[in-house]
Amino acid sequence: MPKACTRAQQELVAFPEPRSPYHGTVKARPITTAFWVVGVLSLGTSLVPIVNGEQGYDTAPLWHAVRALLEGGTVYTEKGAGDLLYPPSALLMLLPLGALTLNWAGRLFFVVDIATILAATAVLLNVFGLRWRGLAGAIALLGISLAWPVLFTIDAGNVNGPLLLGLALFLRAATRGLWTSAGVWLGLTLALKPLLAPLLIVLILYRRWKGFAIAVAVPLALSALVLLSAPETRHFFDRTLPLLFRGQNQDIQDVSISLSSVAARFSIPDPAVVAIQLVVISATGILVWRRWQSADRSEPRRLVELSSILLVGAFLASTFAFPHYGIFLLPLAVSITDRASPYRDWLTWGALFCLATPISWQLELLPEGVNEVLAERFTFALLILLVSVSLALRRQTQVQTASPAVPSVPVAAPRKARVATGLRERPEHRRGIAAQDAEGNP
């Protein structure tokens, strides 16, 4: 046996294991750098068709409205699509567009949307204790570079990028207990576009009345300044508001994902549509209240989940909503990184995928009716999110019920005898004690 071992060792020495010619010269790169490279290249690739195309078609109504305000023309009409649909306070915030041409205004919004979306992503990562420079930031960059709501927002040149940043800053300020600042950020988003108005309910739930008052006062004060300086803008209340409550025109309804718009495309009677809307509103209110009363009160996850539930319910029950509104569910997607999140399941991720993918599911092999149903995947995804919230709350209740009960009367722990550790004794004293022990113990 020893001879066999010696012979094997000699063979290993004679025929050593081959080594790569680059062994020891090329260092392994961290996975973070690889993800950052892929994320940057993916974002750049996604922006190429936007740069080559005719971006900024949502910027045109904003620019024309500002020019009409400066020239004393009509700002608010009843056209719907292609008209300014924002409150008078938005004109004050968009006033710098008047100094630019329409082409340069579109380029400005292209840059602003990219910068605000990236900044909002970094803020949301920071809210959940993640470093935007690390692996989480690289993965987030890769995700938003493939998300259709993000790419549509950049291509259209609308105000959803700044709104997303305002939402992220609102959540960050509220998480830190700065509710006055949170009210300011929410108020600025409402002044620009009151799409995030359901989040006022969050301030009511947390009983932050000062923040609520500020969030309401900011758009009212800015609108009052515009109304005093340009009385023509009062037509927002008698022309644009009724148009918004009617769901705008047919062109908007054809692309809307709200329940009323989808029901109209399937020729569902109006009484049934109203009943469905009431059911969704009631379900949203119940889910919000159950989440608020849940034993899981860890922040900022509870704040983000409450905000997301309200937004999903509002998008479904409104007179119109667009598919790219899914960009405002980015906080919910980031919150799933929390290991304690109850939404780390296939149902939630499937719904978020349906909201983010730009590819339709229509197949020529399927009947036309099936393709029409699949075309409404954005609406179904929002409904699935409400279902996932209900299931998550049920799981939380089951975990709470299965957990051992905590005794109502605390039981005092038995007192332990005090034992000298001897850490502060001098070495001479310890040696003396050891010598005495040696003499008394044979």
Summary of the structure (lengths in Angstrom):
residues: 442
radius of gyration: 30.5
end to end distance: 51.0
largest distance: 110.3
contacts: 1294
relative contact order: 0.09
helix: 70%
strand: 0%
